[in-house]
Amino acid sequence: MTLPTLTAVQVLLHQGMRAQGVGKAEPARRLGWHMPQVDRVLDINHHSRSDQMDAALRALGCRLTVEVTNPA
């Protein structure tokens, strides 16, 4: 099963937070965001912008890279 790109990034964000033992308040503090903004980037039913996802991952010390491959 292949997840939509945004959903996959949101899952990676969740996993990164869990791996670091970080709750939602910590990314909010690091980014200067309000809690509802963090809730939205973590909500798979919300279509967050890629720059917001990138910022949230960077707040955890992660870097988002994208690769496109052509089918053989």
C-alpha distances in whole Angstrom, upper triangle without the diagonal:
4,7,10,12,15,13,11,15,16,14,16,19,19,18,21,24,23,24,27,28,28,28,28,32,32,29,31,35,33,32,35,33,34,31,30,29,27,25,24,22,21,20,16,18,21,20,22,23,22,26,25,22,24,27,25,24,27,29,27,28,25,24,21,21,19,18,18,18,19,17,19
4,7,9,12,10,9,12,14,13,14,17,18,17,20,22,22,23,26,27,27,27,26,30,30,27,29,32,31,30,33,30,31,29,28,26,25,24,22,20,19,18,15,17,18,17,19,20,19,22,22,19,21,24,23,21,24,26,25,25,22,21,18,18,15,15,15,15,16,15,18
4,6,8,6,6,9,10,10,12,14,15,15,18,19,20,21,24,25,24,24,23,27,27,24,26,29,28,27,29,27,28,26,24,23,21,20,18,16,15,14,11,13,15,14,15,17,16,19,19,16,18,21,19,18,22,23,22,23,20,19,16,16,14,15,15,16,18,18,21
4,6,5,6,9,10,11,12,14,15,17,18,20,21,22,25,26,25,24,23,26,26,23,25,28,27,25,28,25,26,25,23,21,20,19,17,15,14,14,10,12,13,11,13,14,13,17,17,14,16,19,18,17,21,23,22,23,20,19,15,15,13,14,14,16,17,18,21
4,5,5,6,9,10,11,12,14,15,16,19,20,21,23,24,23,23,22,25,24,21,23,26,24,23,25,23,25,23,22,20,18,18,16,13,14,14,11,13,13,11,11,12,10,13,14,11,13,16,16,14,17,20,19,20,17,15,12,12,10,11,12,14,16,17,21
4,5,5,6,9,10,11,12,14,15,17,19,20,21,23,21,20,19,22,21,18,20,23,22,20,22,20,21,20,18,16,15,15,12,10,10,10,8,10,10,7,8,9,8,11,11,8,11,14,13,13,16,17,17,19,16,15,12,13,12,14,15,18,20,21,25
4,5,5,6,9,10,11,12,14,15,17,18,20,21,20,19,18,21,21,18,20,23,22,21,23,21,21,20,18,16,15,14,12,10,9,9,6,9,9,9,10,12,11,14,13,10,13,16,14,14,17,18,18,20,17,16,14,15,14,16,17,19,22,22,26
4,5,5,6,9,10,10,12,14,15,16,18,20,19,19,18,22,21,18,21,24,22,21,24,22,23,21,20,18,16,16,15,12,11,12,9,12,13,12,12,13,12,15,14,11,13,16,14,12,16,18,16,18,14,14,11,12,12,14,15,17,20,20,23
4,5,5,6,9,10,10,12,14,15,17,18,17,17,16,19,18,15,18,20,19,18,21,19,20,19,18,16,14,14,13,10,9,11,10,13,12,11,10,11,9,12,11,7,9,12,10,9,12,14,13,14,11,11,8,10,11,13,15,18,21,22,25
4,5,5,6,9,10,11,12,14,16,16,15,14,13,16,16,14,15,19,18,16,19,17,18,16,15,13,11,11,10,7,6,8,7,10,10,10,9,11,10,13,11,7,10,12,10,9,13,14,13,15,13,13,11,14,14,17,19,21,24,25,29
4,5,5,6,9,10,11,12,14,15,14,14,14,18,17,15,18,20,20,19,22,20,20,18,18,16,14,13,13,10,8,10,8,12,13,13,13,15,14,16,14,11,13,15,12,11,15,15,14,16,13,14,13,15,15,18,20,22,24,25,28
4,5,5,6,9,10,10,12,14,13,14,14,17,16,14,17,20,18,18,21,19,21,19,19,17,14,15,15,12,10,12,12,15,15,15,14,15,13,15,14,10,11,13,11,9,12,13,11,13,10,11,10,12,13,16,18,20,24,24,27
4,5,5,6,9,10,11,12,11,11,11,14,13,10,13,16,14,14,17,16,17,15,16,14,11,12,12,9,7,11,11,15,14,14,12,14,12,13,11,8,10,11,7,6,10,10,8,11,9,11,10,13,15,18,21,23,26,28,31
4,5,5,6,9,10,10,9,10,10,13,13,11,14,16,16,16,19,17,18,15,16,15,11,11,12,10,7,10,11,14,14,16,14,16,15,17,14,11,13,14,10,10,13,13,11,13,12,14,14,17,18,21,23,26,29,30,32
4,5,5,6,9,10,10,11,12,16,14,13,17,19,18,18,21,20,21,18,19,18,15,15,16,13,11,14,14,17,18,19,17,19,18,19,17,13,15,16,12,11,14,14,11,13,11,14,14,16,18,20,23,25,28,29,31
4,5,5,6,8,8,10,12,14,12,11,15,16,15,16,19,18,20,18,19,18,14,15,16,13,12,15,16,19,19,19,17,19,17,17,15,12,13,13,10,8,11,10,7,9,8,11,12,15,17,20,23,25,29,30,32
4,5,5,6,5,7,8,11,9,9,12,14,13,14,17,16,17,15,17,16,12,13,15,13,11,14,15,19,19,19,17,19,18,18,15,13,14,14,10,9,12,10,7,10,11,14,15,18,20,23,26,29,32,33,36
4,5,5,6,8,10,13,12,12,15,17,16,18,20,19,20,17,19,18,15,15,17,15,12,15,17,20,20,22,20,22,21,21,19,16,17,17,14,13,15,14,11,13,13,17,17,20,23,25,28,30,33,34,36
4,6,8,11,13,15,13,14,17,18,17,19,22,21,22,20,22,21,17,18,20,18,15,18,19,23,23,24,22,23,22,22,20,17,18,18,15,13,15,14,10,12,12,15,17,19,22,24,27,29,32,33,35
4,5,9,12,13,11,11,15,15,14,16,19,19,20,19,21,20,16,18,20,18,16,19,21,24,24,25,22,24,22,22,20,17,17,17,14,12,13,12,8,10,11,15,17,20,23,26,29,31,34,35,38
4,7,10,11,10,12,15,15,15,17,19,19,20,17,20,20,16,17,20,18,16,19,21,24,24,25,23,25,24,23,21,19,19,18,15,14,16,14,11,13,15,18,20,23,26,28,32,34,37,38,40
4,7,8,6,8,11,11,11,14,16,15,16,14,16,16,12,14,17,15,13,17,19,22,21,23,20,22,21,21,18,16,17,16,12,12,14,11,9,12,14,17,19,22,25,28,31,33,37,38,40
4,6,6,8,9,11,12,13,15,14,14,11,13,14,10,11,14,13,11,14,17,20,19,21,19,21,21,21,17,16,18,16,12,13,15,12,11,15,16,19,20,24,26,29,32,34,38,39,42
4,6,6,7,9,10,11,12,10,10,7,10,10,7,8,11,10,9,12,15,17,16,18,16,18,19,18,15,14,16,14,11,12,14,12,11,15,16,19,19,23,25,28,31,34,37,38,41
4,6,5,6,9,10,10,9,9,7,10,11,8,10,13,13,12,15,18,20,19,21,18,20,21,19,16,16,17,15,12,14,15,12,12,16,17,20,21,25,27,31,33,36,40,41,44
4,5,5,6,9,10,10,11,10,13,12,10,12,15,14,13,17,20,22,20,22,19,20,20,18,15,15,16,13,10,12,13,9,9,12,15,18,19,23,26,29,32,35,38,40,43
4,5,5,6,8,8,10,9,12,10,7,10,12,11,11,15,17,20,18,18,15,16,16,15,12,11,12,9,7,9,10,6,7,11,12,15,16,20,22,26,29,32,35,37,40
4,6,5,6,5,6,6,9,8,6,10,12,11,12,15,18,20,17,18,15,16,17,15,12,13,14,11,9,12,12,9,11,14,16,18,19,22,25,28,31,34,37,39,42
4,6,5,7,8,9,12,11,10,13,15,15,15,18,22,23,21,22,19,19,20,17,15,15,16,13,11,14,13,9,11,14,16,19,20,24,27,30,33,36,40,42,45
4,6,8,11,12,15,13,11,15,16,14,16,19,22,24,21,22,18,18,18,15,13,14,13,10,9,11,10,6,9,11,13,15,17,21,24,27,31,34,37,39,42
4,5,9,11,13,10,9,13,14,12,14,17,20,22,19,19,15,15,15,12,10,11,11,8,7,10,9,7,10,12,14,15,16,20,22,26,29,32,36,38,41
4,7,10,12,10,10,14,15,14,16,19,22,23,20,20,17,17,18,15,12,14,15,11,11,14,13,10,14,16,18,19,20,23,26,29,32,36,39,41,44
4,6,8,6,7,10,11,11,13,15,19,19,17,17,14,15,16,14,11,13,14,11,10,14,14,11,14,17,18,19,20,23,25,29,31,34,38,40,43
4,6,6,7,9,10,12,13,15,18,19,16,17,15,16,18,16,13,15,17,14,13,16,17,14,17,20,21,22,22,26,27,31,33,37,40,41,45
4,5,5,6,9,10,11,12,16,17,15,17,14,17,18,17,14,15,17,15,12,16,17,15,16,19,20,22,22,26,27,31,33,36,39,41,44
4,5,5,6,9,10,10,14,14,12,14,12,15,17,17,13,14,17,15,13,17,19,17,18,21,22,23,22,26,27,30,32,35,38,39,43
4,5,5,6,9,10,13,14,11,12,10,11,14,13,9,11,14,12,10,14,15,14,16,19,19,20,19,22,23,27,29,32,35,37,40
4,5,5,6,9,12,13,11,13,10,12,14,13,9,10,13,11,8,11,14,12,13,16,16,18,17,21,22,26,28,31,34,35,39
4,6,5,6,10,11,9,12,10,13,15,16,12,12,15,14,11,14,17,15,16,19,19,20,19,23,24,27,29,32,34,36,39
4,5,5,8,9,6,8,7,10,13,13,10,10,14,13,11,14,17,16,17,20,19,20,18,21,22,25,26,30,32,33,37
4,6,8,9,7,8,6,8,10,11,7,7,10,10,8,10,13,13,14,17,15,16,15,18,18,22,23,26,29,31,34
4,6,9,8,10,9,12,12,14,11,9,12,13,10,11,15,14,14,17,16,17,16,19,19,22,24,27,30,31,34
4,5,5,8,9,12,14,16,13,11,15,16,13,15,18,17,17,21,19,20,18,21,21,24,25,28,30,31,34
4,5,7,9,12,13,16,14,12,15,17,15,15,19,19,19,22,19,20,18,20,19,22,23,25,27,28,31
4,7,9,13,15,17,15,14,18,19,17,19,22,22,22,25,23,23,20,22,22,24,25,27,29,29,33
4,6,10,12,14,12,12,15,16,15,17,20,20,21,23,21,21,19,21,21,23,24,27,29,30,33
4,7,9,12,10,10,14,15,14,16,19,19,20,22,20,20,17,19,18,20,21,24,26,27,31
4,6,8,7,7,10,11,11,13,15,16,17,19,18,17,15,17,16,20,21,24,26,28,32
4,5,5,7,9,10,11,13,14,16,17,19,17,16,13,15,15,18,19,22,25,27,30
4,5,5,6,9,10,11,12,14,16,16,14,12,10,11,11,15,16,20,22,24,28
4,5,5,6,9,10,10,12,14,15,13,12,10,12,13,16,18,22,25,27,31
4,5,5,6,9,10,11,13,14,13,12,11,14,15,19,21,24,27,29,33
4,5,5,6,9,10,11,13,11,10,8,12,13,16,19,22,25,27,30
4,5,5,6,9,10,11,9,7,6,9,11,15,17,21,24,27,30
4,5,5,6,9,10,9,9,9,12,15,19,21,25,28,30,33
4,5,5,7,9,9,10,10,14,16,19,22,26,29,31,34
4,5,5,7,5,6,7,11,13,17,20,23,27,28,31
4,5,5,5,6,8,11,15,18,21,25,28,30,33
4,5,7,9,11,15,18,22,25,28,31,34,36
4,6,9,11,15,18,21,24,27,31,33,35
4,7,10,13,17,20,23,26,30,32,34
4,7,10,13,16,20,22,26,28,30
4,6,10,13,17,19,23,25,28
4,7,10,13,17,20,22,25
4,7,10,13,17,19,22
4,7,10,14,16,19
4,7,10,13,15
4,7,10,13
4,6,9
4,6
4
